[in-house]
Amino acid sequence: MPTELIGRPGMAHRRYLRGERDEYRFLYRERWPALPIWRDGRLQVVRWGNGRGQSRSLPRTGWTWLRTIEEGGWRGIESVPVEIPASFGLERRGVWYLIETGFRGLVVPDERGWAVAYMLCEPASHYYRIMTGSDRMPVLIDQRI
């Protein structure tokens, strides 16, 4: 995590120690969920989805299906594909899994022009479904589960 982001308000509670290594956790269940994203060569932390209903026009979730994007479901909204860096993922049932590079995501502006990130999902592979109990899995960058 770059030093300029570590000092931002709200980052201290995200810091955890895994073994002897610092990590920063970004969880959707938090009161104000956020995600780190790579956009235009810069690492930024933006709001994760619209689960709390801050926007009237955006879907009230933190995920979108890859199929929805491919079928033009986000057309007309200034959506930008982004990468979400991560080394581990946490599924609903408390299952942690290793991530090599990160996830694919989409960033869109809300009514005020603030960036809002959505994680891209696809139908879960058989292995992922058995491992996590989830029917959807994140679209990983250069990795298969």
N, CA, C and O atoms as a GROMACS GRO file, in nm:
protein
  580
    1MET      N    1   0.086  -0.117   0.000
    1MET     CA    2   0.000   0.000   0.000
    1MET      C    3   0.090   0.124   0.000
    1MET      O    4   0.177   0.137   0.087
    2PRO      N    5   0.071   0.213  -0.096
    2PRO     CA    6   0.154   0.334  -0.101
    2PRO      C    7   0.137   0.420   0.024
    2PRO      O    8   0.027   0.429   0.080
    3THR      N    9   0.244   0.483   0.067
    3THR     CA   10   0.244   0.565   0.187
    3THR      C   11   0.137   0.673   0.183
    3THR      O   12   0.074   0.701   0.285
    4GLU      N   13   0.115   0.734   0.067
    4GLU     CA   14   0.016   0.843   0.059
    4GLU      C   15  -0.126   0.793   0.083
    4GLU      O   16  -0.212   0.871   0.123
    5LEU      N   17  -0.152   0.664   0.062
    5LEU     CA   18  -0.285   0.609   0.090
    5LEU      C   19  -0.297   0.561   0.234
    5LEU      O   20  -0.405   0.567   0.293
    6ILE      N   21  -0.187   0.514   0.292
    6ILE     CA   22  -0.189   0.462   0.430
    6ILE      C   23  -0.233   0.570   0.528
    6ILE      O   24  -0.305   0.540   0.623
    7GLY      N   25  -0.192   0.693   0.506
    7GLY     CA   26  -0.224   0.802   0.598
    7GLY      C   27  -0.363   0.861   0.581
    7GLY      O   28  -0.402   0.948   0.658
    8ARG      N   29  -0.438   0.816   0.481
    8ARG     CA   30  -0.572   0.872   0.459
    8ARG      C   31  -0.667   0.831   0.570
    8ARG      O   32  -0.652   0.724   0.630
    9PRO      N   33  -0.765   0.916   0.599
    9PRO     CA   34  -0.865   0.880   0.700
    9PRO      C   35  -0.935   0.749   0.663
    9PRO      O   36  -0.964   0.725   0.546
   10GLY      N   37  -0.960   0.666   0.763
   10GLY     CA   38  -1.030   0.541   0.742
   10GLY      C   39  -0.941   0.425   0.703
   10GLY      O   40  -0.991   0.313   0.686
   11MET      N   41  -0.812   0.447   0.688
   11MET     CA   42  -0.723   0.338   0.648
   11MET      C   43  -0.668   0.261   0.768
   11MET      O   44  -0.638   0.143   0.756
   12ALA      N   45  -0.654   0.325   0.882
   12ALA     CA   46  -0.594   0.260   0.999
   12ALA      C   47  -0.673   0.136   1.042
   12ALA      O   48  -0.613   0.035   1.079
   13HIS      N   49  -0.806   0.142   1.037
   13HIS     CA   50  -0.885   0.026   1.080
   13HIS      C   51  -0.880  -0.090   0.980
   13HIS      O   52  -0.922  -0.201   1.011
   14ARG      N   53  -0.828  -0.064   0.861
   14ARG     CA   54  -0.817  -0.170   0.759
   14ARG      C   55  -0.687  -0.250   0.773
   14ARG      O   56  -0.672  -0.354   0.710
   15ARG      N   57  -0.595  -0.200   0.854
   15ARG     CA   58  -0.462  -0.263   0.866
   15ARG      C   59  -0.467  -0.385   0.957
   15ARG      O   60  -0.520  -0.379   1.069
   16TYR      N   61  -0.412  -0.494   0.908
   16TYR     CA   62  -0.401  -0.620   0.983
   16TYR      C   63  -0.261  -0.675   0.963
   16TYR      O   64  -0.192  -0.639   0.868
   17LEU      N   65  -0.222  -0.761   1.054
   17LEU     CA   66  -0.094  -0.828   1.042
   17LEU      C   67  -0.119  -0.974   1.009
   17LEU      O   68  -0.182  -1.046   1.086
   18ARG      N   69  -0.070  -1.019   0.894
   18ARG     CA   70  -0.080  -1.160   0.853
   18ARG      C   71   0.060  -1.216   0.863
   18ARG      O   72   0.146  -1.186   0.780
   19GLY      N   73   0.085  -1.296   0.965
   19GLY     CA   74   0.221  -1.340   0.992
   19GLY      C   75   0.299  -1.219   1.039
   19GLY      O   76   0.267  -1.160   1.142
   20GLU      N   77   0.401  -1.181   0.964
   20GLU     CA   78   0.478  -1.062   0.996
   20GLU      C   79   0.461  -0.954   0.890
   20GLU      O   80   0.541  -0.861   0.882
   21ARG      N   81   0.358  -0.966   0.810
   21ARG     CA   82   0.340  -0.875   0.697
   21ARG      C   83   0.210  -0.795   0.712
   21ARG      O   84   0.104  -0.851   0.741
   22ASP      N   85   0.220  -0.664   0.692
   22ASP     CA   86   0.101  -0.578   0.693
   22ASP      C   87   0.014  -0.609   0.573
   22ASP      O   88   0.064  -0.635   0.463
   23GLU      N   89  -0.116  -0.607   0.595
   23GLU     CA   90  -0.211  -0.614   0.484
   23GLU      C   91  -0.326  -0.519   0.516
   23GLU      O   92  -0.350  -0.485   0.633
   24TYR      N   93  -0.395  -0.478   0.414
   24TYR     CA   94  -0.509  -0.389   0.430
   24TYR      C   95  -0.632  -0.462   0.376
   24TYR      O   96  -0.633  -0.509   0.262
   25ARG      N   97  -0.735  -0.470   0.459
   25ARG     CA   98  -0.856  -0.544   0.422
   25ARG      C   99  -0.966  -0.449   0.380
   25ARG      O  100  -0.992  -0.347   0.445
   26PHE      N  101  -1.030  -0.484   0.271
   26PHE     CA  102  -1.141  -0.407   0.218
   26PHE      C  103  -1.259  -0.504   0.208
   26PHE      O  104  -1.262  -0.591   0.121
   27LEU      N  105  -1.356  -0.488   0.298
   27LEU     CA  106  -1.467  -0.582   0.308
   27LEU      C  107  -1.599  -0.512   0.274
   27LEU      O  108  -1.624  -0.400   0.317
   28TYR      N  109  -1.681  -0.580   0.197
   28TYR     CA  110  -1.808  -0.521   0.155
   28TYR      C  111  -1.903  -0.501   0.273
   28TYR      O  112  -1.988  -0.412   0.269
   29ARG      N  113  -1.890  -0.581   0.376
   29ARG     CA  114  -1.982  -0.572   0.490
   29ARG      C  115  -1.952  -0.452   0.583
   29ARG      O  116  -2.025  -0.429   0.679
   30GLU      N  117  -1.846  -0.377   0.555
   30GLU     CA  118  -1.814  -0.261   0.637
   30GLU      C  119  -1.922  -0.154   0.624
   30GLU      O  120  -2.000  -0.155   0.529
   31ARG      N  121  -1.924  -0.064   0.718
   31ARG     CA  122  -2.024   0.044   0.714
   31ARG      C  123  -2.008   0.128   0.588
   31ARG      O  124  -2.108   0.164   0.525
   32TRP      N  125  -1.885   0.161   0.551
   32TRP     CA  126  -1.857   0.238   0.429
   32TRP      C  127  -1.759   0.157   0.345
   32TRP      O  128  -1.639   0.184   0.348
   33PRO      N  129  -1.808   0.059   0.269
   33PRO     CA  130  -1.718  -0.027   0.192
   33PRO      C  131  -1.642   0.049   0.085
   33PRO      O  132  -1.697   0.138   0.019
   34ALA      N  133  -1.517   0.014   0.068
   34ALA     CA  134  -1.430   0.077  -0.032
   34ALA      C  135  -1.342  -0.030  -0.094
   34ALA      O  136  -1.324  -0.138  -0.038
   35LEU      N  137  -1.287   0.003  -0.210
   35LEU     CA  138  -1.195  -0.087  -0.278
   35LEU      C  139  -1.076  -0.008  -0.333
   35LEU      O  140  -1.093   0.106  -0.377
   36PRO      N  141  -0.958  -0.067  -0.330
   36PRO     CA  142  -0.846  -0.005  -0.401
   36PRO      C  143  -0.860  -0.042  -0.549
   36PRO      O  144  -0.895  -0.155  -0.582
   37ILE      N  145  -0.832   0.052  -0.636
   37ILE     CA  146  -0.838   0.025  -0.780
   37ILE      C  147  -0.717   0.086  -0.849
   37ILE      O  148  -0.665   0.189  -0.805
   38TRP      N  149  -0.674   0.023  -0.956
   38TRP     CA  150  -0.575   0.082  -1.044
   38TRP      C  151  -0.652   0.150  -1.156
   38TRP      O  152  -0.724   0.085  -1.232
   39ARG      N  153  -0.636   0.282  -1.166
   39ARG     CA  154  -0.703   0.360  -1.270
   39ARG      C  155  -0.606   0.464  -1.323
   39ARG      O  156  -0.550   0.543  -1.248
   40ASP      N  157  -0.586   0.462  -1.453
   40ASP     CA  158  -0.495   0.556  -1.518
   40ASP      C  159  -0.355   0.551  -1.456
   40ASP      O  160  -0.290   0.654  -1.442
   41GLY      N  161  -0.310   0.431  -1.420
   41GLY     CA  162  -0.176   0.414  -1.364
   41GLY      C  163  -0.161   0.456  -1.220
   41GLY      O  164  -0.050   0.456  -1.167
   42ARG      N  165  -0.271   0.492  -1.153
   42ARG     CA  166  -0.266   0.536  -1.013
   42ARG      C  167  -0.352   0.444  -0.927
   42ARG      O  168  -0.459   0.400  -0.967
   43LEU      N  169  -0.302   0.416  -0.807
   43LEU     CA  170  -0.381   0.340  -0.711
   43LEU      C  171  -0.469   0.437  -0.634
   43LEU      O  172  -0.421   0.534  -0.576
   44GLN      N  173  -0.598   0.411  -0.636
   44GLN     CA  174  -0.696   0.496  -0.566
   44GLN      C  175  -0.783   0.406  -0.479
   44GLN      O  176  -0.794   0.286  -0.504
   45VAL      N  177  -0.844   0.465  -0.377
   45VAL     CA  178  -0.943   0.394  -0.297
   45VAL      C  179  -1.076   0.463  -0.320
   45VAL      O  180  -1.089   0.584  -0.295
   46VAL      N  181  -1.176   0.386  -0.368
   46VAL     CA  182  -1.306   0.443  -0.401
   46VAL      C  183  -1.417   0.364  -0.334
   46VAL      O  184  -1.395   0.254  -0.282
   47ARG      N  185  -1.536   0.420  -0.335
   47ARG     CA  186  -1.651   0.352  -0.275
   47ARG      C  187  -1.679   0.222  -0.349
   47ARG      O  188  -1.672   0.215  -0.471
   48TRP      N  189  -1.712   0.118  -0.273
   48TRP     CA  190  -1.742  -0.014  -0.330
   48TRP      C  191  -1.893  -0.029  -0.339
   48TRP      O  192  -1.960  -0.055  -0.239
   49GLY      N  193  -1.944  -0.013  -0.457
   49GLY     CA  194  -2.086  -0.037  -0.485
   49GLY      C  195  -2.180   0.061  -0.420
   49GLY      O  196  -2.141   0.167  -0.371
   50ASN      N  197  -2.307   0.021  -0.422
   50ASN     CA  198  -2.415   0.107  -0.374
   50ASN      C  199  -2.505   0.031  -0.278
   50ASN      O  200  -2.626   0.053  -0.274
   51GLY      N  201  -2.447  -0.058  -0.200
   51GLY     CA  202  -2.525  -0.140  -0.108
   51GLY      C  203  -2.597  -0.060  -0.001
   51GLY      O  204  -2.696  -0.108   0.054
   52ARG      N  205  -2.550   0.058   0.029
   52ARG     CA  206  -2.612   0.142   0.133
   52ARG      C  207  -2.711   0.242   0.072
   52ARG      O  208  -2.770   0.321   0.145
   53GLY      N  209  -2.728   0.238  -0.059
   53GLY     CA  210  -2.827   0.324  -0.126
   53GLY      C  211  -2.789   0.470  -0.136
   53GLY      O  212  -2.877   0.556  -0.137
   54GLN      N  213  -2.660   0.500  -0.142
   54GLN     CA  214  -2.618   0.640  -0.153
   54GLN      C  215  -2.658   0.702  -0.288
   54GLN      O  216  -2.673   0.823  -0.299
   55SER      N  217  -2.675   0.618  -0.389
   55SER     CA  218  -2.710   0.665  -0.522
   55SER      C  219  -2.848   0.612  -0.559
   55SER      O  220  -2.881   0.497  -0.530
   56ARG      N  221  -2.928   0.696  -0.622
   56ARG     CA  222  -3.060   0.652  -0.669
   56ARG      C  223  -3.053   0.582  -0.803
   56ARG      O  224  -3.142   0.505  -0.839
   57SER      N  225  -2.946   0.609  -0.878
   57SER     CA  226  -2.940   0.557  -1.015
   57SER      C  227  -2.854   0.431  -1.031
   57SER      O  228  -2.866   0.362  -1.131
   58LEU      N  229  -2.769   0.402  -0.934
   58LEU     CA  230  -2.681   0.286  -0.946
   58LEU      C  231  -2.742   0.164  -0.878
   58LEU      O  232  -2.818   0.178  -0.782
   59PRO      N  233  -2.709   0.043  -0.928
   59PRO     CA  234  -2.761  -0.079  -0.865
   59PRO      C  235  -2.717  -0.091  -0.720
   59PRO      O  236  -2.605  -0.054  -0.686
   60ARG      N  237  -2.805  -0.144  -0.635
   60ARG     CA  238  -2.776  -0.157  -0.492
   60ARG      C  239  -2.704  -0.288  -0.464
   60ARG      O  240  -2.757  -0.378  -0.400
   61THR      N  241  -2.583  -0.294  -0.512
   61THR     CA  242  -2.497  -0.411  -0.495
   61THR      C  243  -2.352  -0.366  -0.508
   61THR      O  244  -2.326  -0.248  -0.532
   62GLY      N  245  -2.260  -0.458  -0.492
   62GLY     CA  246  -2.118  -0.427  -0.509
   62GLY      C  247  -2.057  -0.506  -0.624
   62GLY      O  248  -1.937  -0.501  -0.648
   63TRP      N  249  -2.144  -0.580  -0.696
   63TRP     CA  250  -2.097  -0.669  -0.802
   63TRP      C  251  -2.178  -0.646  -0.928
   63TRP      O  252  -2.291  -0.596  -0.923
   64THR      N  253  -2.120  -0.682  -1.040
   64THR     CA  254  -2.194  -0.687  -1.166
   64THR      C  255  -2.144  -0.807  -1.244
   64THR      O  256  -2.027  -0.845  -1.235
   65TRP      N  257  -2.232  -0.865  -1.320
   65TRP     CA  258  -2.196  -0.981  -1.399
   65TRP      C  259  -2.116  -0.939  -1.522
   65TRP      O  260  -2.149  -0.840  -1.586
   66LEU      N  261  -2.014  -1.015  -1.553
   66LEU     CA  262  -1.936  -0.993  -1.674
   66LEU      C  263  -2.028  -1.000  -1.795
   66LEU      O  264  -2.014  -0.921  -1.889
   67ARG      N  265  -2.122  -1.092  -1.794
   67ARG     CA  266  -2.218  -1.107  -1.903
   67ARG      C  267  -2.299  -0.978  -1.924
   67ARG      O  268  -2.328  -0.941  -2.038
   68THR      N  269  -2.336  -0.911  -1.816
   68THR     CA  270  -2.412  -0.785  -1.825
   68THR      C  271  -2.332  -0.680  -1.900
   68THR      O  272  -2.386  -0.607  -1.984
   69ILE      N  273  -2.203  -0.672  -1.871
   69ILE     CA  274  -2.116  -0.576  -1.939
   69ILE      C  275  -2.104  -0.612  -2.086
   69ILE      O  276  -2.115  -0.526  -2.174
   70GLU      N  277  -2.080  -0.741  -2.114
   70GLU     CA  278  -2.064  -0.786  -2.252
   70GLU      C  279  -2.190  -0.763  -2.335
   70GLU      O  280  -2.182  -0.743  -2.456
   71GLU      N  281  -2.306  -0.765  -2.270
   71GLU     CA  282  -2.432  -0.742  -2.340
   71GLU      C  283  -2.472  -0.595  -2.342
   71GLU      O  284  -2.582  -0.562  -2.386
   72GLY      N  285  -2.383  -0.507  -2.296
   72GLY     CA  286  -2.408  -0.363  -2.303
   72GLY      C  287  -2.489  -0.305  -2.189
   72GLY      O  288  -2.541  -0.194  -2.200
   73GLY      N  289  -2.502  -0.380  -2.080
   73GLY     CA  290  -2.583  -0.335  -1.967
   73GLY      C  291  -2.537  -0.208  -1.899
   73GLY      O  292  -2.617  -0.141  -1.834
   74TRP      N  293  -2.410  -0.173  -1.913
   74TRP     CA  294  -2.358  -0.050  -1.852
   74TRP      C  295  -2.333   0.058  -1.958
   74TRP      O  296  -2.274   0.162  -1.928
   75ARG      N  297  -2.377   0.033  -2.080
   75ARG     CA  298  -2.359   0.131  -2.187
   75ARG      C  299  -2.438   0.258  -2.153
   75ARG      O  300  -2.547   0.250  -2.096
   76GLY      N  301  -2.385   0.372  -2.187
   76GLY     CA  302  -2.452   0.498  -2.157
   76GLY      C  303  -2.410   0.557  -2.024
   76GLY      O  304  -2.435   0.674  -1.997
   77ILE      N  305  -2.345   0.477  -1.943
   77ILE     CA  306  -2.288   0.526  -1.817
   77ILE      C  307  -2.138   0.530  -1.842
   77ILE      O  308  -2.082   0.440  -1.905
   78GLU      N  309  -2.073   0.632  -1.794
   78GLU     CA  310  -1.929   0.647  -1.819
   78GLU      C  311  -1.849   0.544  -1.741
   78GLU      O  312  -1.776   0.579  -1.649
   79SER      N  313  -1.864   0.418  -1.779
   79SER     CA  314  -1.795   0.311  -1.707
   79SER      C  315  -1.652   0.295  -1.758
   79SER      O  316  -1.624   0.311  -1.877
   80VAL      N  317  -1.563   0.263  -1.665
   80VAL     CA  318  -1.422   0.244  -1.695
   80VAL      C  319  -1.378   0.111  -1.636
   80VAL      O  320  -1.397   0.088  -1.516
   81PRO      N  321  -1.320   0.021  -1.717
   81PRO     CA  322  -1.267  -0.103  -1.659
   81PRO      C  323  -1.145  -0.074  -1.573
   81PRO      O  324  -1.061   0.009  -1.609
   82VAL      N  325  -1.136  -0.141  -1.459
   82VAL     CA  326  -1.023  -0.121  -1.367
   82VAL      C  327  -0.976  -0.256  -1.316
   82VAL      O  328  -1.043  -0.357  -1.331
   83GLU      N  329  -0.860  -0.254  -1.255
   83GLU     CA  330  -0.808  -0.370  -1.185
   83GLU      C  331  -0.813  -0.341  -1.035
   83GLU      O  332  -0.782  -0.231  -0.990
   84ILE      N  333  -0.852  -0.443  -0.960
   84ILE     CA  334  -0.862  -0.433  -0.814
   84ILE      C  335  -0.752  -0.522  -0.757
   84ILE      O  336  -0.765  -0.644  -0.759
   85PRO      N  337  -0.643  -0.464  -0.706
   85PRO     CA  338  -0.534  -0.546  -0.654
   85PRO      C  339  -0.576  -0.620  -0.528
   85PRO      O  340  -0.644  -0.565  -0.442
   86ALA      N  341  -0.534  -0.745  -0.519
   86ALA     CA  342  -0.566  -0.825  -0.400
   86ALA      C  343  -0.473  -0.944  -0.393
   86ALA      O  344  -0.428  -0.994  -0.496
   87SER      N  345  -0.444  -0.989  -0.271
   87SER     CA  346  -0.366  -1.112  -0.254
   87SER      C  347  -0.449  -1.224  -0.194
   87SER      O  348  -0.414  -1.342  -0.206
   88PHE      N  349  -0.561  -1.188  -0.130
   88PHE     CA  350  -0.654  -1.286  -0.076
   88PHE      C  351  -0.796  -1.238  -0.099
   88PHE      O  352  -0.822  -1.118  -0.107
   89GLY      N  353  -0.888  -1.332  -0.110
   89GLY     CA  354  -1.029  -1.301  -0.119
   89GLY      C  355  -1.101  -1.369  -0.004
   89GLY      O  356  -1.056  -1.472   0.047
   90LEU      N  357  -1.212  -1.311   0.037
   90LEU     CA  358  -1.293  -1.367   0.144
   90LEU      C  359  -1.435  -1.382   0.094
   90LEU      O  360  -1.498  -1.284   0.054
   91GLU      N  361  -1.486  -1.503   0.097
   91GLU     CA  362  -1.622  -1.530   0.054
   91GLU      C  363  -1.713  -1.528   0.176
   91GLU      O  364  -1.667  -1.534   0.289
   92ARG      N  365  -1.842  -1.519   0.151
   92ARG     CA  366  -1.944  -1.505   0.256
   92ARG      C  367  -1.932  -1.602   0.372
   92ARG      O  368  -1.950  -1.564   0.487
   93ARG      N  369  -1.903  -1.725   0.344
   93ARG     CA  370  -1.897  -1.827   0.449
   93ARG      C  371  -1.765  -1.825   0.526
   93ARG      O  372  -1.736  -1.919   0.600
   94GLY      N  373  -1.687  -1.721   0.510
   94GLY     CA  374  -1.562  -1.711   0.583
   94GLY      C  375  -1.446  -1.785   0.520
   94GLY      O  376  -1.344  -1.809   0.585
   95VAL      N  377  -1.459  -1.821   0.394
   95VAL     CA  378  -1.354  -1.893   0.323
   95VAL      C  379  -1.256  -1.793   0.260
   95VAL      O  380  -1.295  -1.714   0.175
   96TRP      N  381  -1.130  -1.798   0.303
   96TRP     CA  382  -1.024  -1.717   0.244
   96TRP      C  383  -0.959  -1.798   0.132
   96TRP      O  384  -0.941  -1.919   0.145
   97TYR      N  385  -0.924  -1.732   0.022
   97TYR     CA  386  -0.854  -1.800  -0.087
   97TYR      C  387  -0.748  -1.707  -0.145
   97TYR      O  388  -0.761  -1.584  -0.144
   98LEU      N  389  -0.643  -1.769  -0.196
   98LEU     CA  390  -0.529  -1.697  -0.251
   98LEU      C  391  -0.562  -1.636  -0.387
   98LEU      O  392  -0.628  -1.699  -0.470
   99ILE      N  393  -0.516  -1.516  -0.407
   99ILE     CA  394  -0.532  -1.446  -0.535
   99ILE      C  395  -0.393  -1.406  -0.582
   99ILE      O  396  -0.316  -1.349  -0.505
  100GLU      N  397  -0.362  -1.437  -0.705
  100GLU     CA  398  -0.227  -1.409  -0.756
  100GLU      C  399  -0.206  -1.262  -0.792
  100GLU      O  400  -0.103  -1.205  -0.758
  101THR      N  401  -0.302  -1.200  -0.859
  101THR     CA  402  -0.284  -1.062  -0.905
  101THR      C  403  -0.395  -0.970  -0.857
  101THR      O  404  -0.367  -0.863  -0.802
  102GLY      N  405  -0.518  -1.009  -0.877
  102GLY     CA  406  -0.631  -0.924  -0.839
  102GLY      C  407  -0.756  -0.961  -0.916
  102GLY      O  408  -0.762  -1.065  -0.982
  103PHE      N  409  -0.855  -0.873  -0.906
  103PHE     CA  410  -0.984  -0.892  -0.971
  103PHE      C  411  -1.002  -0.789  -1.082
  103PHE      O  412  -0.930  -0.690  -1.090
  104ARG      N  413  -1.098  -0.815  -1.167
  104ARG     CA  414  -1.141  -0.716  -1.265
  104ARG      C  415  -1.259  -0.641  -1.205
  104ARG      O  416  -1.341  -0.698  -1.133
  105GLY      N  417  -1.266  -0.513  -1.238
  105GLY     CA  418  -1.375  -0.432  -1.186
  105GLY      C  419  -1.420  -0.328  -1.287
  105GLY      O  420  -1.366  -0.317  -1.396
  106LEU      N  421  -1.521  -0.254  -1.247
  106LEU     CA  422  -1.578  -0.149  -1.329
  106LEU      C  423  -1.601  -0.030  -1.238
  106LEU      O  424  -1.654  -0.045  -1.128
  107VAL      N  425  -1.564   0.088  -1.283
  107VAL     CA  426  -1.589   0.210  -1.205
  107VAL      C  427  -1.684   0.298  -1.284
  107VAL      O  428  -1.668   0.319  -1.404
  108VAL      N  429  -1.785   0.348  -1.213
  108VAL     CA  430  -1.884   0.438  -1.273
  108VAL      C  431  -1.903   0.558  -1.181
  108VAL      O  432  -1.880   0.547  -1.061
  109PRO      N  433  -1.943   0.672  -1.237
  109PRO     CA  434  -1.970   0.788  -1.150
  109PRO      C  435  -2.112   0.782  -1.095
  109PRO      O  436  -2.205   0.737  -1.162
  110ASP      N  437  -2.128   0.828  -0.971
  110ASP     CA  438  -2.264   0.842  -0.917
  110ASP      C  439  -2.316   0.980  -0.958
  110ASP      O  440  -2.253   1.049  -1.038
  111GLU      N  441  -2.430   1.021  -0.905
  111GLU     CA  442  -2.490   1.150  -0.942
  111GLU      C  443  -2.402   1.270  -0.910
  111GLU      O  444  -2.410   1.374  -0.976
  112ARG      N  445  -2.317   1.256  -0.810
  112ARG     CA  446  -2.228   1.366  -0.771
  112ARG      C  447  -2.095   1.360  -0.843
  112ARG      O  448  -2.009   1.447  -0.824
  113GLY      N  449  -2.076   1.258  -0.926
  113GLY     CA  450  -1.951   1.243  -0.999
  113GLY      C  451  -1.846   1.163  -0.923
  113GLY      O  452  -1.732   1.152  -0.969
  114TRP      N  453  -1.882   1.107  -0.807
  114TRP     CA  454  -1.788   1.027  -0.729
  114TRP      C  455  -1.773   0.890  -0.793
  114TRP      O  456  -1.869   0.832  -0.843
  115ALA      N  457  -1.651   0.838  -0.790
  115ALA     CA  458  -1.623   0.706  -0.847
  115ALA      C  459  -1.678   0.597  -0.757
  115ALA      O  460  -1.660   0.600  -0.635
  116VAL      N  461  -1.746   0.501  -0.818
  116VAL     CA  462  -1.803   0.386  -0.747
  116VAL      C  463  -1.757   0.260  -0.820
  116VAL      O  464  -1.775   0.247  -0.941
  117ALA      N  465  -1.697   0.167  -0.746
  117ALA     CA  466  -1.643   0.045  -0.806
  117ALA      C  467  -1.738  -0.072  -0.787
  117ALA      O  468  -1.801  -0.088  -0.683
  118TYR      N  469  -1.745  -0.154  -0.890
  118TYR     CA  470  -1.820  -0.279  -0.886
  118TYR      C  471  -1.724  -0.391  -0.926
  118TYR      O  472  -1.650  -0.377  -1.024
  119MET      N  473  -1.726  -0.500  -0.852
  119MET     CA  474  -1.643  -0.615  -0.884
  119MET      C  475  -1.714  -0.696  -0.992
  119MET      O  476  -1.834  -0.720  -0.984
  120LEU      N  477  -1.640  -0.739  -1.094
  120LEU     CA  478  -1.696  -0.823  -1.199
  120LEU      C  479  -1.705  -0.967  -1.152
  120LEU      O  480  -1.611  -1.019  -1.091
  121CYS      N  481  -1.818  -1.031  -1.181
  121CYS     CA  482  -1.839  -1.170  -1.143
  121CYS      C  483  -1.882  -1.252  -1.264
  121CYS      O  484  -1.931  -1.199  -1.364
  122GLU      N  485  -1.860  -1.381  -1.251
  122GLU     CA  486  -1.906  -1.477  -1.350
  122GLU      C  487  -1.962  -1.597  -1.274
  122GLU      O  488  -1.938  -1.610  -1.154
  123PRO      N  489  -2.035  -1.684  -1.342
  123PRO     CA  490  -2.085  -1.802  -1.272
  123PRO      C  491  -1.968  -1.881  -1.211
  123PRO      O  492  -1.863  -1.896  -1.272
  124ALA      N  493  -1.990  -1.931  -1.090
  124ALA     CA  494  -1.884  -2.002  -1.017
  124ALA      C  495  -1.848  -2.132  -1.087
  124ALA      O  496  -1.934  -2.204  -1.139
  125SER      N  497  -1.719  -2.161  -1.087
  125SER     CA  498  -1.674  -2.292  -1.134
  125SER      C  499  -1.721  -2.396  -1.031
  125SER      O  500  -1.756  -2.360  -0.918
  126HIS      N  501  -1.720  -2.521  -1.068
  126HIS     CA  502  -1.761  -2.627  -0.977
  126HIS      C  503  -1.676  -2.623  -0.850
  126HIS      O  504  -1.728  -2.633  -0.739
  127TYR      N  505  -1.545  -2.610  -0.867
  127TYR     CA  506  -1.454  -2.605  -0.752
  127TYR      C  507  -1.487  -2.488  -0.659
  127TYR      O  508  -1.495  -2.506  -0.538
  128TYR      N  509  -1.506  -2.369  -0.716
  128TYR     CA  510  -1.533  -2.250  -0.636
  128TYR      C  511  -1.666  -2.265  -0.561
  128TYR      O  512  -1.676  -2.227  -0.444
  129ARG      N  513  -1.766  -2.321  -0.628
  129ARG     CA  514  -1.896  -2.340  -0.565
  129ARG      C  515  -1.886  -2.436  -0.446
  129ARG      O  516  -1.944  -2.411  -0.341
  130ILE      N  517  -1.811  -2.544  -0.463
  130ILE     CA  518  -1.793  -2.641  -0.353
  130ILE      C  519  -1.713  -2.576  -0.240
  130ILE      O  520  -1.746  -2.593  -0.123
  131MET      N  521  -1.608  -2.503  -0.275
  131MET     CA  522  -1.520  -2.442  -0.176
  131MET      C  523  -1.591  -2.334  -0.094
  131MET      O  524  -1.571  -2.325   0.027
  132THR      N  525  -1.674  -2.251  -0.160
  132THR     CA  526  -1.730  -2.134  -0.094
  132THR      C  527  -1.881  -2.138  -0.073
  132THR      O  528  -1.933  -2.067   0.013
  133GLY      N  529  -1.951  -2.221  -0.150
  133GLY     CA  530  -2.097  -2.222  -0.143
  133GLY      C  531  -2.162  -2.112  -0.223
  133GLY      O  532  -2.283  -2.094  -0.216
  134SER      N  533  -2.084  -2.038  -0.300
  134SER     CA  534  -2.136  -1.926  -0.377
  134SER      C  535  -2.157  -1.965  -0.523
  134SER      O  536  -2.080  -2.042  -0.580
  135ASP      N  537  -2.263  -1.911  -0.582
  135ASP     CA  538  -2.292  -1.936  -0.724
  135ASP      C  539  -2.218  -1.839  -0.816
  135ASP      O  540  -2.215  -1.858  -0.937
  136ARG      N  541  -2.160  -1.735  -0.758
  136ARG     CA  542  -2.085  -1.638  -0.839
  136ARG      C  543  -1.943  -1.631  -0.787
  136ARG      O  544  -1.917  -1.650  -0.668
  137MET      N  545  -1.851  -1.602  -0.877
  137MET     CA  546  -1.711  -1.585  -0.835
  137MET      C  547  -1.655  -1.463  -0.907
  137MET      O  548  -1.700  -1.428  -1.015
  138PRO      N  549  -1.557  -1.398  -0.846
  138PRO     CA  550  -1.497  -1.280  -0.909
  138PRO      C  551  -1.420  -1.318  -1.034
  138PRO      O  552  -1.367  -1.428  -1.046
  139VAL      N  553  -1.414  -1.224  -1.127
  139VAL     CA  554  -1.332  -1.243  -1.247
  139VAL      C  555  -1.190  -1.206  -1.207
  139VAL      O  556  -1.160  -1.088  -1.186
  140LEU      N  557  -1.106  -1.305  -1.197
  140LEU     CA  558  -0.967  -1.285  -1.155
  140LEU      C  559  -0.880  -1.247  -1.274
  140LEU      O  560  -0.910  -1.283  -1.388
  141ILE      N  561  -0.773  -1.175  -1.247
  141ILE     CA  562  -0.678  -1.135  -1.350
  141ILE      C  563  -0.579  -1.248  -1.369
  141ILE      O  564  -0.507  -1.284  -1.276
  142ASP      N  565  -0.575  -1.304  -1.488
  142ASP     CA  566  -0.478  -1.409  -1.525
  142ASP      C  567  -0.472  -1.525  -1.426
  142ASP      O  568  -0.364  -1.574  -1.394
  143GLN      N  569  -0.588  -1.569  -1.379
  143GLN     CA  570  -0.592  -1.680  -1.284
  143GLN      C  571  -0.726  -1.751  -1.297
  143GLN      O  572  -0.828  -1.688  -1.326
  144ARG      N  573  -0.726  -1.879  -1.277
  144ARG     CA  574  -0.848  -1.958  -1.279
  144ARG      C  575  -0.865  -2.030  -1.146
  144ARG      O  576  -0.767  -2.076  -1.087
  145ILE      N  577  -0.988  -2.039  -1.099
  145ILE     CA  578  -1.019  -2.116  -0.979
  145ILE      C  579  -1.117  -2.226  -1.020
  145ILE      O  580  -1.159  -2.306  -0.937
   0.00000   0.00000   0.00000
